[in-house]
Amino acid sequence: MTILPLQKNGYKNIEHRLKLKYLHSANYLGNILQGIDVIQGLNQTPKNLPPQYFYDDKGSELFEEICGLPEYYLTRTETQILAHCAHEIAEITGKCEIIELGSGSSTKTRIILDAYAKKKLPLHYLPVDVSAGILESSARQLLLDYPTLYVDALVGTYEEALSHLPIKSLPNRMMMFIGSTLGNLNPEKCHVFLSQIQAALAEDEYFLLGVDLQKPQHILEAAYNDSQGVTVAFNLNMLAHLNYRFDGNFDLDNFEHWAFYNQEENQIEMHLRSKRPQTVQLRKLNLQVSFARDETLHTEISRKFDLNQIQMTLMGHGLKTTQVWTDEKGWFALILTQAKK
Ligand SMILES: C[S@@+](CC[C@H](N)C(=O)[O-])C[C@H]1O[C@@H](n2cnc3c(N)ncnc32)[C@H](O)[C@@H]1O
């Protein structure tokens, strides 16, 4: 009798249907735990930090808040497109294991899972994220909400996950990279990333990409300078993350958020600007860094794409467009491609 409540709230089923694995390759240890990329970035001119350091538990929470802001049209628009096209995606792909890179809260993924479930397709989901807390809590909630779902979650970077993908649980795969996250990679990193995606997929397997498109500057700049200051908190949180991870003494009050659209590069650039001359230490990294007044620390780019050009880039990496969906204003696009060897 005592097992009835367990079955009712799903715990027993959840443990049976959940796999959670931390990827601990040398690269992961090097990048995340030892902070080699932090040392490199802070020693460059101009100084920069890899955007994955935004995403500790607090950063993931702030990002979720950003997604709901009125100025942040990206999540709202991509959600609308998905709501419109998810049944077509399910129709085209058929029975597929779904791999999602940078899955975060997996909120939008539910629309795809619903479409798969409606077609009675099996639900096998493999989310990948560096932010362990949100990955695990979202996976557990999904398992409660989808009784036939299996989740194989990987904590690690995209690169690591792509080279450590588990054996397929279904004959076919769809890889997802939504939320405009491709825009955070500069052209060189984007080239490496798309090559890895193509190599990880078998002939004709699917890659679903969500990209933000070019649009008037004031709309873009408002999205990264929201009136409630959540993006400011998100940007500054990177310094708080470095403080506890590497025993640092960044004073958050000594930096200010600066985000603008670089029209030549078609990208939003997000920086932290030093309000005064200062020296900061990250003791675990044996690192001391000096900032001049107004010196900037580059934390993120968010590239805005031309729809034809991005499809040509995908094609150049052996990812051929199968179908494209956009919103009425042409602000955002979902591109479904297939790997060609
Ligand atoms: C812009 S958010 C998008 C989240 C979600 N896909 C969405 O559409 O709302 C980027 C996500 O990728 C994760 N992430 C960032 N850099 C990563 C990396 N190098 N490897 C794996 N995950 C990463 C972050 O933790 C975060 O959850």
The ligand as an SDF file (V2000), in Angstrom:
LIG
                    3D

 27 29  0  0  0  0  0  0  0  0999 V2000
   20.4240   31.5330  -24.4560 C   0  0  0  0  0  0  0  0  0  0  0  0
   20.1210   30.2150  -23.3380 S   0  0  0  0  0  0  0  0  0  0  0  0
   18.8920   29.2860  -24.2330 C   0  0  0  0  0  0  0  0  0  0  0  0
   18.1150   28.3380  -23.3770 C   0  0  0  0  0  0  0  0  0  0  0  0
   16.9810   27.6000  -24.1080 C   0  0  0  0  0  0  0  0  0  0  0  0
   17.5000   26.7580  -25.1770 N   0  0  0  0  0  0  0  0  0  0  0  0
   15.9890   28.5670  -24.6930 C   0  0  0  0  0  0  0  0  0  0  0  0
   15.7900   28.5570  -25.9070 O   0  0  0  0  0  0  0  0  0  0  0  0
   15.3790   29.3310  -23.9150 O   0  0  0  0  0  0  0  0  0  0  0  0
   21.5910   29.2470  -23.5510 C   0  0  0  0  0  0  0  0  0  0  0  0
   21.6180   27.9480  -22.7630 C   0  0  0  0  0  0  0  0  0  0  0  0
   22.8080   27.2410  -23.1540 O   0  0  0  0  0  0  0  0  0  0  0  0
   23.5720   26.8770  -22.0110 C   0  0  0  0  0  0  0  0  0  0  0  0
   24.9880   27.0070  -22.4200 N   0  0  0  0  0  0  0  0  0  0  0  0
   25.6800   28.1490  -22.6470 C   0  0  0  0  0  0  0  0  0  0  0  0
   26.9090   27.8620  -23.1040 N   0  0  0  0  0  0  0  0  0  0  0  0
   27.0020   26.5020  -23.1590 C   0  0  0  0  0  0  0  0  0  0  0  0
   28.0030   25.6010  -23.5710 C   0  0  0  0  0  0  0  0  0  0  0  0
   29.1860   26.0450  -24.0080 N   0  0  0  0  0  0  0  0  0  0  0  0
   27.7380   24.2700  -23.5210 N   0  0  0  0  0  0  0  0  0  0  0  0
   26.5200   23.8140  -23.0630 C   0  0  0  0  0  0  0  0  0  0  0  0
   25.5230   24.6280  -22.6700 N   0  0  0  0  0  0  0  0  0  0  0  0
   25.7620   25.9570  -22.7170 C   0  0  0  0  0  0  0  0  0  0  0  0
   23.1720   27.8190  -20.9130 C   0  0  0  0  0  0  0  0  0  0  0  0
   23.3390   27.2590  -19.6290 O   0  0  0  0  0  0  0  0  0  0  0  0
   21.7010   28.1040  -21.2590 C   0  0  0  0  0  0  0  0  0  0  0  0
   20.8310   27.2030  -20.6290 O   0  0  0  0  0  0  0  0  0  0  0  0
  1  2  1  0
  2  3  1  0
  2 10  1  0
  3  4  1  0
  4  5  1  0
  5  6  1  0
  5  7  1  0
  7  8  2  0
  7  9  1  0
 10 11  1  0
 11 12  1  0
 11 26  1  0
 12 13  1  0
 13 14  1  0
 13 24  1  0
 14 15  1  0
 14 23  1  0
 15 16  2  0
 16 17  1  0
 17 18  1  0
 17 23  2  0
 18 19  1  0
 18 20  2  0
 20 21  1  0
 21 22  2  0
 22 23  1  0
 24 25  1  0
 24 26  1  0
 26 27  1  0
M  CHG  2   2   1   9  -1
M  END
$$$$
